Amino acid sequence: MYIQFVKTKFTSMVLILSLMMLATSGFFPRTIDAAQLLNAKDIMTSQAVSATSDHTLTWTLPGTDKNTAGGMVTIDFVEADFVASGTYTTADFQFSDNLRTNQAPVAVGTIGSPATCTAGANNYSVDTTVATSTFRITFCSSWTQSSTGTNTFKILGTAANGLLTNKGSDVDSSLITITNSVSDTDSTTLAAVVESNDIVTVSATVNPTLTLSISSSTVALNTITSSTTGSGVHTTQIATNATGGFLLTYNGPTLTAAGGTIAAYGSQKASVAGTEGFGINMVDNATPNVGSDVTQNAGICASLPADYGTADKYSYVAGTTTNLTNQAAPADCTYTISYVANVSNITPAGNYTAPITYIASAQF
């Protein structure tokens, strides 16, 4: 018994020493701690219930981790909240890093029957499991590593092939898991939502508007002789938000006194002292030096009718409603209406007046 005891003790000591040597030599495998993916997010094109949506997933690998050839990234949605369907193709996916922008995969398969991942610097494949709304990226051999660990992967869930459909009711904090298999197994979990009120419709009412402002109710042409021309002006501002713009019309008699009238020009004529006539226009004139061109306060003020928009030419049609504008869009315009009158040697003396009515109307 004494001899057996010594042998057993010696054997135990040898075993303990051997284990210590193995541990210090690194023979036993070491446990690798997985790190968390950083800055993970999912930007959806629609969070409406029952809507299809594209998903742009972005994440950053921690530390010096990079995507290496043969590495995989698995993206797993909660299938009850985001339902994958259809048959996905290479047109349904895009991958971006600092070397690639919206790079399509070379092939698409299923996780049970993986696609062939042919070698290439930019080549990757995507495998899916539609029933569980799971997507797996595989980086092919010869894959060129990015110098950064920031990745973006788009799932075009609104395409004609594969679809990714939101749940038919509101969902809060639905979990999406991203697992990146590189030198370590890095992963993260983020949340997404489905919201029935994802579109907020803002409404407002703008009432129709029309304003007319005439600077004066009187215009004095003063004393007219056969060698002088009487002239005067007032401004007329019109504004409307009507889609069809506005009309400005006039209607009234020619200059009239107890002893007679001063003949209206009718169609366009020049103002000539000594030749009887009465007319108006709406532009800047030299003969006589009176009037101004239209001022555009807002919008675009259209060209005037020729009879009232030609410098040094005047028109006036007595007793008939006559249009002065061609405005066909919303605008705010200030017009200067110029009046001229000439008499001959036989024009009867008297105090002449012409009450002219101006009417503004809008085309809503």
C-alpha positions in Angstrom: 0.0 0.0 0.0 2.9 2.4 0.7 4.3 1.9 -2.8 0.9 2.4 -4.5 0.3 5.7 -2.6 3.6 7.2 -3.8 2.9 6.3 -7.4 -0.5 7.9 -7.3 0.8 11.1 -5.8 3.5 11.4 -8.4 1.0 10.8 -11.2 -1.2 13.6 -9.9 1.7 16.0 -9.7 2.7 15.2 -13.3 -0.8 15.8 -14.5 -1.1 19.2 -12.8 2.2 20.3 -14.2 1.3 19.2 -17.7 -2.0 21.1 -17.6 -0.2 24.3 -16.4 2.3 24.0 -19.3 -0.5 23.5 -21.8 -2.3 26.5 -20.5 0.7 28.8 -20.7 1.7 27.6 -24.1 -1.6 28.6 -25.6 -2.6 25.1 -26.7 -6.1 25.5 -25.4 -8.3 27.6 -27.7 -9.1 31.1 -26.4 -12.6 32.5 -26.2 -13.1 35.4 -28.7 -15.4 38.1 -27.4 -17.9 39.4 -30.0 -18.1 43.1 -30.3 -21.2 45.3 -31.0 -21.7 46.8 -34.5 -21.9 50.6 -34.2 -24.2 53.3 -35.5 -26.7 50.8 -36.8 -29.9 52.2 -38.4 -32.6 51.2 -40.9 -34.1 54.0 -43.0 -37.3 52.9 -44.6 -39.1 54.5 -47.5 -42.5 53.8 -46.0 -43.6 52.9 -42.5 -47.3 52.7 -43.4 -49.2 49.6 -42.4 -49.3 46.9 -45.2 -47.0 49.0 -47.4 -44.0 47.7 -49.2 -40.8 49.5 -48.3 -37.2 49.7 -49.2 -34.8 49.3 -46.3 -31.4 51.1 -46.2 -29.4 49.5 -43.4 -26.2 51.1 -42.2 -23.7 49.9 -39.6 -20.0 50.3 -38.7 -17.7 47.4 -37.7 -15.9 48.1 -34.4 -12.2 48.7 -34.1 -10.1 47.4 -37.0 -12.6 44.8 -38.1 -13.2 44.6 -41.9 -15.3 42.6 -44.3 -13.0 39.8 -45.5 -13.4 37.3 -48.3 -15.7 34.5 -47.2 -17.2 36.6 -44.4 -20.9 36.8 -44.0 -23.5 39.3 -42.7 -26.9 38.1 -41.7 -29.8 40.5 -41.4 -32.9 39.0 -39.7 -36.2 40.8 -39.5 -39.1 39.8 -37.2 -41.1 37.9 -39.8 -44.4 38.7 -38.1 -43.7 42.4 -38.6 -41.9 42.5 -41.9 -43.0 39.9 -44.4 -40.6 38.9 -47.2 -42.2 37.5 -50.4 -41.6 36.9 -54.0 -38.4 35.9 -55.7 -35.4 38.2 -55.1 -33.0 39.0 -57.8 -29.6 40.8 -58.0 -31.6 44.0 -58.8 -33.1 44.0 -55.3 -29.9 44.6 -53.4 -27.2 47.2 -53.2 -24.0 47.3 -51.1 -21.9 50.4 -50.4 -18.6 51.1 -48.5 -15.8 53.5 -49.3 -14.8 51.4 -52.3 -18.2 50.6 -53.8 -21.5 52.5 -54.3 -24.8 50.7 -54.7 -22.9 47.5 -55.8 -25.3 44.8 -56.9 -24.6 41.2 -55.9 -23.3 38.7 -58.5 -25.9 36.1 -57.6 -28.9 35.5 -55.3 -29.9 32.2 -53.8 -31.5 30.9 -50.7 -29.9 30.1 -47.3 -30.8 26.5 -47.8 -29.4 26.5 -51.4 -26.7 29.2 -51.4 -25.8 31.1 -54.6 -22.5 30.6 -56.3 -20.2 33.4 -55.1 -17.7 33.8 -58.0 -14.4 35.5 -57.2 -14.0 39.2 -57.7 -12.9 42.4 -56.0 -16.4 43.6 -55.8 -18.3 40.4 -55.8 -20.7 39.3 -53.1 -23.8 37.1 -53.1 -27.1 37.3 -51.2 -29.0 34.3 -49.9 -32.5 34.7 -48.4 -35.0 32.7 -46.4 -38.3 34.3 -47.3 -40.3 32.5 -44.6 -38.2 34.1 -41.8 -37.4 37.4 -43.6 -33.7 36.7 -43.3 -31.0 37.9 -45.7 -27.4 36.8 -45.7 -24.5 38.5 -47.5 -21.4 36.5 -48.5 -18.2 38.2 -49.6 -16.7 36.2 -52.4 -13.0 35.2 -52.7 -10.8 38.0 -53.9 -13.0 40.5 -52.2 -11.2 43.8 -51.7 -11.5 45.0 -48.1 -12.6 48.6 -47.5 -10.4 50.8 -45.5 -13.3 51.7 -43.2 -15.8 49.6 -41.5 -18.9 51.6 -42.5 -21.3 49.6 -44.6 -24.7 50.3 -46.2 -26.9 47.6 -47.6 -30.2 48.4 -49.4 -33.0 45.9 -49.7 -35.3 47.2 -52.4 -38.5 45.7 -51.0 -40.7 47.6 -53.4 -39.2 46.1 -56.5 -41.2 44.0 -58.9 -39.4 40.8 -57.8 -38.8 40.4 -54.1 -41.0 42.3 -51.7 -40.7 43.3 -48.0 -44.1 44.3 -46.7 -44.9 46.0 -43.4 -47.4 44.4 -41.0 -51.0 45.3 -41.4 -51.2 47.0 -38.0 -49.1 49.3 -35.9 -45.8 47.9 -34.7 -43.4 49.5 -32.1 -39.8 48.5 -31.5 -39.7 45.6 -34.0 -36.2 44.1 -33.7 -33.8 43.7 -36.6 -30.6 41.7 -35.9 -27.4 42.2 -37.9 -24.6 39.7 -37.4 -21.3 40.2 -39.2 -18.9 37.2 -39.3 -15.4 38.6 -39.6 -12.4 37.9 -37.4 -14.8 38.2 -34.6 -18.6 37.8 -34.7 -19.9 41.3 -34.4 -23.6 41.9 -34.0 -26.2 44.4 -33.0 -29.9 44.7 -32.7 -31.9 47.8 -33.8 -35.6 48.6 -33.9 -38.1 49.7 -36.6 -41.7 50.7 -36.5 -44.9 50.4 -38.6 -47.3 53.3 -38.1 -50.8 53.8 -39.5 -50.4 57.6 -39.3 -47.0 57.8 -41.0 -48.4 60.3 -43.5 -49.7 63.5 -42.0 -51.7 65.6 -44.5 -51.5 69.3 -43.8 -54.4 71.4 -45.2 -55.0 75.1 -45.5 -57.4 77.4 -47.3 -56.5 80.5 -49.3 -59.5 82.6 -50.1 -59.8 84.2 -53.5 -58.6 87.8 -53.6 -59.1 90.8 -55.9 -58.0 94.3 -55.1 -58.4 97.6 -57.0 -56.8 100.9 -56.0 -57.2 104.0 -58.1 -55.1 106.9 -56.9 -57.6 109.7 -57.6 -61.2 110.2 -58.6 -60.4 113.3 -60.7 -57.9 114.1 -63.4 -57.5 117.8 -64.4 -56.3 118.4 -68.0 -56.4 122.1 -67.3 -57.0 124.7 -70.1 -56.5 123.4 -73.6 -55.9 125.6 -76.7 -55.3 124.8 -80.3 -51.6 125.1 -79.7 -51.4 123.2 -76.4 -52.3 119.6 -75.3 -54.1 118.9 -72.1 -52.7 115.9 -70.2 -53.0 114.2 -66.9 -52.6 110.8 -65.2 -53.7 108.6 -62.3 -52.4 105.2 -61.2 -54.5 102.0 -61.0 -53.2 99.0 -59.0 -54.8 95.6 -59.5 -53.9 92.4 -57.7 -55.5 88.9 -57.7 -54.6 85.3 -56.9 -57.0 84.1 -59.5 -55.5 81.5 -61.8 -56.9 83.2 -64.8 -55.6 86.6 -63.9 -57.8 89.8 -64.1 -59.5 92.1 -66.5 -59.5 95.9 -66.3 -62.2 97.6 -68.5 -63.5 101.1 -68.9 -66.8 102.5 -70.1 -67.8 106.2 -70.5 -68.5 109.1 -72.8 -66.0 111.3 -74.4 -65.3 114.8 -73.0 -68.6 116.6 -73.1 -69.7 120.2 -72.3 -73.0 122.0 -72.7 -72.0 123.3 -76.1 -70.5 120.2 -77.6 -68.0 117.3 -77.3 -64.3 116.6 -78.0 -64.3 113.7 -80.4 -62.8 110.4 -79.1 -59.8 109.1 -81.0 -61.5 105.6 -81.4 -58.6 103.6 -82.7 -55.0 104.4 -82.1 -53.8 107.9 -83.0 -51.0 110.3 -82.2 -51.7 113.4 -80.1 -51.4 116.5 -82.3 -52.0 120.0 -80.9 -54.7 121.7 -83.0 -56.3 118.4 -84.1 -59.3 117.6 -82.0 -59.2 114.3 -80.1 -59.4 112.6 -76.8 -57.6 109.4 -75.8 -55.7 107.3 -73.2 -52.9 104.8 -73.0 -50.9 103.0 -70.2 -47.2 103.5 -71.1 -44.4 106.0 -70.9 -44.9 108.7 -73.5 -42.8 111.5 -75.0 -45.5 113.4 -76.9 -46.7 114.7 -74.6 -44.3 113.8 -71.8 -46.7 111.9 -69.7 -47.2 108.5 -68.2 -45.1 105.5 -67.0 -44.8 101.8 -67.9 -46.5 99.2 -65.8 -44.9 98.3 -62.4 -44.8 94.6 -61.6 -45.3 94.4 -57.8 -45.7 90.6 -57.9 -46.0 88.0 -60.6 -45.6 88.9 -64.3 -47.7 91.7 -65.8 -48.6 90.8 -69.3 -48.2 93.0 -72.3 -51.0 95.5 -72.8 -53.4 95.5 -75.8 -51.7 97.4 -78.7 -54.2 100.3 -78.7 -53.2 101.2 -75.1 -49.6 99.8 -75.0 -47.8 101.9 -77.7 -45.9 105.0 -76.7 -47.2 108.3 -78.1 -50.3 106.5 -79.5 -53.7 107.0 -77.8 -57.1 105.4 -78.1 -60.6 105.9 -76.6 -63.8 104.2 -77.5 -66.8 106.1 -76.1 -69.9 104.4 -74.8 -68.6 100.8 -75.0 -67.0 98.6 -72.4 -63.4 98.2 -73.6 -60.7 95.9 -72.2 -57.3 97.5 -71.1 -55.4 94.4 -70.0 -54.3 91.0 -71.2 -53.5 89.5 -67.8 -54.1 85.7 -67.7 -52.2 84.7 -64.5 -52.1 85.8 -60.8 -50.2 89.1 -60.5 -50.1 92.5 -58.7 -49.7 95.3 -61.3 -49.7 99.1 -61.1 -50.7 100.9 -64.3 -50.4 104.6 -65.1 -53.4 105.7 -67.2 -52.5 108.8 -69.2 -55.2 111.1 -70.7 -54.6 113.5 -73.5 -57.0 116.0 -75.2 -56.5 118.4 -78.1 -58.9 121.0 -79.6 -59.2 122.8 -82.9 -60.0 126.4 -83.6 -63.7 125.6 -83.7 -64.0 123.3 -80.7 -66.9 124.9 -78.7 -65.9 126.7 -75.5 -67.0 125.1 -72.2 -66.2 123.1 -69.2 -65.7 119.5 -70.4 -66.0 116.4 -68.3 -66.0 112.6 -69.0 -67.1 110.3 -66.1 -65.3 107.1 -66.9 -66.1 103.9 -65.0 -63.3 101.4 -64.4 -64.1 97.8 -63.6 -61.7 95.1 -62.4 -62.7 91.4 -62.5 -60.8 88.2 -61.8 -61.0 84.9 -63.5 -61.0 82.2 -60.8 
